[in-house]
């Protein structure tokens, strides 16, 4: 492997830490969902909507955020998004109703739109044979979700209320916006940035970008859905305390986060499509295990799924800069948007199924079937001999 460019290590540290901060802010409502459910007397569907709402803007916002990063540079766009995310966090700390929480939670989703900005910013600092590993390390910013789900309930107890928690995280986001703006540097490029219209045209004519979006809908969407909904699911299914549910969810997030760079390194050596084969098979099997309402079985399924989804996240983002080296942030915006939507819909579906059937079983069955569908798509698009020759030539 070639040596890193001067400044690459600093760029990777800044982007990863900034992603962690934004992800922590993005996950605050899900982390404190049991507290809000008790405060406002919410049904399963109402809890699911509250948890999913921040994911919606975070998902849809990734498309324009990626395009803006390709056009204006990741440094300015990332810093701006971190600063903007602090505003709804402060306002949620001042809110007094479920309706206000829903409305402000939508705008808190700004924090979740940073992902493609960091991918575009980071990938330009590394050569193609280093990008899988580098983006896997960047993806470890997912640890911010673990900080939120474990730290927010503990901090709320220590401070005597959930309100100061939002003020603390807002302050961290604003401070890191300044740090990123002052110390991050974009890689100089002689290529003229594409206009927004040209970027949208790219997404219309590139079916491969949509295939990668499908895969990220499962791998990253599954990660986000579990990260934000596990505290509620564990309390409903197994009657755990908020602190215990938060600690277990933090373990899930931590394992998935640590597996992400391993997925990137494996993809650098074996190819992203090959790594995705065991990932999709594992998710299908483990999803069935999680459908069993028995704690040991659920724990094995959840931890195994965390590892598989983490590997899958790293593998998918080896494929993005490989096939779209000049439009990485733009395509990442699309792929990341679908990943975010993959975190938006499952909590809603799980809440509806819980109210309708009294259990979450069917939700996990759907997860297994979707993983098998992605396995088939991966084979026909990437792994058939003709496709593999093309991929090998481009590596």
Secondary structure, DSSP 8 states (H G I E B T S, - for coil): -----TTHHHHHHHHHHHHHHHHHHHTHHHHTHHHHHHHHT--HHHHHHHHHHHHHHHHHHHHHHHHHHHHH-HHHHHHHHHHHHHHHHHHHHT--SHHHHHHHHHHHGGGGGGHHHHHHHHHTTS-HHHHHHHHHHHGGGGHHHHHHHHHHHHHHHHHTSSHHHHHHHHHHHHHHHHHHHHH-------S----HHHHHHHHHH-HHHHHHHHHHHHHHHHHHHHHHHHHHHHHHHH---HHHHHHHHHHHHHHHHHHHHHHHHHHHHH-HHHHHHHHHHHHHHHHHHHTS--HHHHHHHHHHHHHHHHHHHHHHHHHHHHH-TTSHHHHHHHHHHHHHHHHHHHHHHHHHHHHHHSSSHHHHHHHHHHHHHHHHHHIIIIISHHHHHHHHHH-
